[in-house]
Amino acid sequence: MRKILHILLWTVLIAGAASLFVFANEKQKTVTCPEFQILIQHGDADRLISEQYIKDRITDAGYRIRNQKLPDIRSAEIQQLLNDDPFIRNASLTIGVEGTVKANIEQRQPLVRVIPETGESFYIDTEGNTMPLSTEFPARVMIASGSIPALKQHGPAMQHQTLANIYTTAMAVKADVFSMALTEQIYLDESGVIQLVPKIGNHIIVLGDTSAMKEKLEKLRIFYRQGMKNEAWKNYGVVNLRFRDQIVCTKTS
């Protein structure tokens, strides 16, 4: 008898839960979205996009959210639209029981601004993807210039050797506190030799290629630390770090 009562109790509970679920679903169909909330995470990077940018992207694509009934909101399509945006790393849309729609946006983090010989400038982000410049906010990042071809299509920087070298160099500089504070610009000469233009002095720093980048930047730190004692670094026009275990400096003429 006790077993039968136990089964009946569970049957009633399951039926009740199912009824509540059906009722909630039916009620949701009549709920109108009262508010559209947008949360943008920038991380440590400069802001590139605003809440208004997100709203405009959705509206320009022909979608409506606020004051729309929940079944009429094409949330999956809107989420895909946002994830396809070049400034957005990840986007997700959630709908609360009361009808509020929330967009959680994770912005890409620009690493370096690339200025090619021809064509438009663009960013490479910290994950190695190219993206256009923001029309809303400029990012205070390193500059890369010199013998750099125009970008035909945005995508992974590693698909282009020159951009891959810029990305690798910029990431190494960013990871080194001293080099990051020192570097004004990454420059590639006609042979593809990588150089750094420092914020102080009238010299250039030659890295060569992307090999042993950590060791090269450590040598650079030691050079400045020792040179600061007598300001000897001011006498040089070129500081060459390409050679293993040595620094070759050329004096200004």
C-alpha positions as CSV (number, residue, x, y, z in Angstrom):
1,M,0.0,0.0,0.0
2,R,2.8,2.4,0.9
3,K,4.5,1.7,-2.4
4,I,1.3,2.5,-4.3
5,L,0.9,5.8,-2.4
6,H,4.6,6.6,-3.2
7,I,4.0,6.0,-6.9
8,L,0.8,8.1,-6.9
9,L,2.6,10.9,-5.1
10,W,5.3,11.0,-7.8
11,T,2.7,10.8,-10.5
12,V,0.9,13.8,-9.2
13,L,4.2,15.8,-8.8
14,I,5.3,15.0,-12.3
15,A,1.9,15.9,-13.7
16,G,1.9,19.1,-11.8
17,A,5.4,20.1,-13.0
18,A,4.5,19.3,-16.6
19,S,1.3,21.5,-16.3
20,L,3.4,24.4,-14.9
21,F,5.9,24.0,-17.7
22,V,3.2,24.0,-20.3
23,F,1.5,27.0,-18.6
24,A,4.8,28.9,-18.5
25,N,5.5,28.2,-22.2
26,E,2.1,29.4,-23.1
27,K,2.5,32.5,-21.0
28,Q,5.9,33.2,-22.6
29,K,4.2,33.4,-26.0
30,T,2.2,36.5,-24.9
31,V,5.1,38.3,-23.1
32,T,6.5,41.4,-24.8
33,C,10.2,42.3,-24.3
34,P,10.2,45.4,-22.0
35,E,14.0,46.0,-22.2
36,F,17.1,45.1,-24.2
37,Q,20.2,45.1,-22.1
38,I,23.7,45.0,-23.6
39,L,26.8,44.2,-21.6
40,I,30.2,44.6,-23.4
41,Q,33.3,43.2,-21.9
42,H,36.5,44.9,-23.1
43,G,39.0,43.1,-20.9
44,D,42.3,45.1,-20.7
45,A,41.8,46.5,-24.1
46,D,40.6,49.9,-25.2
47,R,36.9,50.2,-26.1
48,L,36.2,49.7,-29.8
49,I,32.4,49.4,-29.8
50,S,29.5,50.8,-27.8
51,E,26.0,49.7,-26.9
52,Q,24.6,51.9,-29.6
53,Y,26.9,50.2,-32.1
54,I,25.3,46.8,-31.2
55,K,21.8,48.2,-31.4
56,D,22.5,49.7,-34.8
57,R,24.0,46.5,-36.1
58,I,20.8,44.6,-35.1
59,T,18.4,47.3,-36.4
60,D,20.3,47.7,-39.7
61,A,19.9,43.9,-40.3
62,G,16.2,44.3,-40.0
63,Y,15.7,42.8,-36.5
64,R,13.6,44.1,-33.6
65,I,13.9,43.2,-30.0
66,R,12.3,45.7,-27.6
67,N,8.5,45.8,-27.5
68,Q,8.4,42.6,-29.6
69,K,6.6,39.4,-28.4
70,L,9.2,36.8,-27.4
71,P,8.2,34.3,-30.1
72,D,8.8,37.0,-32.7
73,I,12.4,37.7,-31.6
74,R,14.8,35.8,-33.8
75,S,17.4,35.4,-31.1
76,A,19.4,32.7,-32.8
77,E,19.8,34.8,-36.0
78,I,20.7,37.9,-34.0
79,Q,23.3,36.0,-31.9
80,Q,24.9,34.7,-35.1
81,L,24.9,38.2,-36.6
82,L,26.8,39.5,-33.6
83,N,29.2,36.6,-33.6
84,D,30.0,37.4,-37.2
85,D,31.0,41.0,-36.4
86,P,34.7,41.6,-36.7
87,F,35.0,43.4,-33.4
88,I,33.2,40.7,-31.4
89,R,35.0,37.6,-30.0
90,N,31.9,36.0,-28.6
91,A,28.2,37.0,-28.2
92,S,25.3,35.3,-26.5
93,L,21.6,36.3,-26.1
94,T,19.5,35.2,-23.1
95,I,15.8,35.8,-22.5
96,G,14.5,36.1,-18.9
97,V,11.1,34.9,-17.7
98,E,9.9,38.5,-17.5
99,G,10.9,39.0,-21.1
100,T,14.1,41.0,-20.8
101,V,16.6,40.2,-23.5
102,K,20.3,40.4,-22.5
103,A,23.2,40.5,-24.9
104,N,26.6,39.5,-23.4
105,I,29.4,40.7,-25.7
106,E,33.1,39.9,-25.5
107,Q,35.1,42.4,-27.6
108,R,38.2,41.4,-29.4
109,Q,41.4,42.9,-28.0
110,P,43.5,44.9,-30.5
111,L,47.2,44.3,-30.2
112,V,48.8,46.4,-33.0
113,R,47.6,48.8,-35.7
114,V,49.1,47.9,-39.1
115,I,49.7,50.6,-41.7
116,P,50.4,49.0,-45.1
117,E,52.1,50.7,-47.9
118,T,48.8,50.9,-49.8
119,G,45.2,50.4,-48.7
120,E,43.5,50.9,-45.4
121,S,45.0,50.4,-42.0
122,F,43.7,47.6,-39.7
123,Y,44.3,45.9,-36.4
124,I,45.6,42.5,-35.5
125,D,44.1,41.3,-32.2
126,T,45.7,39.3,-29.4
127,E,44.5,36.1,-31.0
128,G,46.1,36.8,-34.3
129,N,43.0,37.9,-36.3
130,T,42.8,41.0,-38.4
131,M,40.0,43.4,-38.0
132,P,39.1,46.9,-39.3
133,L,39.7,50.1,-37.4
134,S,36.8,51.3,-35.2
135,T,34.8,54.2,-36.4
136,E,33.8,55.0,-32.9
137,F,37.0,54.7,-30.7
138,P,40.7,54.7,-31.6
139,A,42.8,52.1,-29.8
140,R,46.1,53.2,-28.2
141,V,48.3,50.3,-29.4
142,M,51.6,49.8,-31.1
143,I,52.0,50.8,-34.8
144,A,53.4,48.5,-37.5
145,S,54.5,50.1,-40.7
146,G,57.1,49.7,-43.5
147,S,57.1,47.2,-46.3
148,I,53.7,45.7,-45.6
149,P,51.3,44.7,-48.4
150,A,47.6,45.8,-48.4
151,L,45.2,43.4,-46.8
152,K,42.7,41.9,-49.3
153,Q,40.4,40.2,-46.8
154,H,40.2,40.0,-43.0
155,G,41.1,36.7,-41.4
156,P,43.9,35.0,-39.5
157,A,47.1,37.0,-39.6
158,M,49.1,33.7,-39.7
159,Q,48.0,33.1,-43.3
160,H,50.3,35.9,-44.4
161,Q,54.0,35.7,-43.5
162,T,54.5,39.4,-43.1
163,L,51.5,39.7,-40.8
164,A,52.5,36.6,-38.9
165,N,55.9,38.2,-38.2
166,I,54.2,41.4,-37.0
167,Y,51.9,39.5,-34.8
168,T,54.7,37.3,-33.3
169,T,56.8,40.4,-32.7
170,A,54.0,42.4,-31.1
171,M,53.0,39.6,-28.8
172,A,56.6,39.2,-27.6
173,V,56.9,43.0,-27.0
174,K,53.6,43.0,-25.1
175,A,54.7,40.1,-22.9
176,D,57.9,42.0,-21.9
177,V,57.1,45.0,-19.6
178,F,60.3,46.9,-20.4
179,S,60.0,46.5,-24.2
180,M,56.3,47.4,-24.1
181,A,57.0,50.7,-22.4
182,L,59.9,51.4,-24.7
183,T,58.4,50.5,-28.1
184,E,56.7,53.2,-30.3
185,Q,56.6,51.2,-33.5
186,I,57.4,48.0,-35.3
187,Y,59.0,48.6,-38.7
188,L,59.7,46.1,-41.6
189,D,62.3,47.2,-44.2
190,E,62.2,46.1,-47.8
191,S,63.9,42.8,-47.0
192,G,61.4,42.0,-44.3
193,V,63.9,42.7,-41.5
194,I,62.1,43.5,-38.3
195,Q,63.0,46.7,-36.4
196,L,61.7,48.5,-33.4
197,V,61.4,52.3,-33.2
198,P,61.8,53.3,-29.5
199,K,60.0,56.2,-27.8
200,I,63.4,57.7,-26.7
201,G,66.5,58.5,-28.7
202,N,67.2,58.7,-32.5
203,H,68.3,55.1,-33.0
204,I,66.6,52.0,-34.3
205,I,66.6,48.5,-32.8
206,V,67.2,45.6,-35.3
207,L,65.6,42.3,-34.3
208,G,66.0,40.6,-37.7
209,D,63.5,37.8,-37.7
210,T,61.1,36.4,-35.0
211,S,63.5,33.7,-33.7
212,A,64.7,33.9,-30.1
213,M,62.6,36.9,-29.5
214,K,62.5,36.6,-25.7
215,E,66.3,36.5,-25.6
216,K,66.7,39.5,-27.9
217,L,64.4,41.6,-25.8
218,E,66.3,40.6,-22.7
219,K,69.5,41.7,-24.3
220,L,67.8,45.0,-25.1
221,R,66.8,45.5,-21.5
222,I,70.4,44.9,-20.3
223,F,71.7,47.3,-23.0
224,Y,69.6,50.1,-21.8
225,R,70.2,49.4,-18.1
226,Q,73.9,49.5,-18.5
227,G,73.8,52.4,-21.0
228,M,71.7,54.5,-18.8
229,K,74.6,54.9,-16.4
230,N,76.6,57.0,-18.8
231,E,73.9,57.7,-21.5
232,A,76.1,55.8,-24.0
233,W,73.0,54.6,-25.9
234,K,72.6,58.2,-27.2
235,N,75.7,57.8,-29.3
236,Y,74.3,55.0,-31.4
237,G,72.1,55.1,-34.5
238,V,71.6,51.3,-34.7
239,V,71.3,48.7,-32.0
240,N,71.5,45.3,-33.7
241,L,70.2,42.3,-31.7
242,R,70.3,39.7,-34.5
243,F,73.5,38.0,-33.4
244,R,73.5,35.4,-30.7
245,D,75.0,36.4,-27.3
246,Q,76.0,39.8,-28.5
247,I,74.8,43.3,-29.3
248,V,76.3,45.1,-32.3
249,C,75.9,48.9,-32.1
250,T,76.7,51.4,-34.9
251,K,77.4,55.0,-34.0
252,T,75.6,57.9,-35.6
253,S,77.7,59.6,-38.3
